[in-house]
Amino acid sequence: ARPGRGAETAAAEQAEMERKARLLAQGGVQGRQAVSEADVEEARGRMDKAQQRAEELAARVRSELSRFRRAKSEELRGMLCVFVRMQLQFGTDLQQAWERVLPSLEQGVDPALLRP
């Protein structure tokens, strides 16, 4: 039995090995053919289990990828909101600066003298 498998699986494997040994002990072509067919069926069973595990893993990977994309989308949305707020504040500050300087420029006063 392989490590990490349950007692039930180990007992089933042991029973299968004993069955194959009995078939081989009978001798002849039929005994060997029965063992070969059993080996093929066992390999198919392992292949089916491996395919099922692969499908489960693929589903888990797709789920994690979807979760990752949602998280990154939310993170990007938050960063863009911060950027837009900063740009709005910058625009407001720039507008106020021009509103302070423009009347002086229209009257011909040097704007360097108007710094707060």
QUIJOLIN-V71341 format. One record per pair of residues at least 24 apart in sequence whose ideal C-beta (glycine too) atoms are under 6 Angstrom apart, sorted by sequence separation. I is the first residue (numbers start at 0). J is the second residue. If there is no record, write none. Layout:
BEGIN
i: {I:I}
j: {J:J}
END
This chain:
BEGIN
none
END
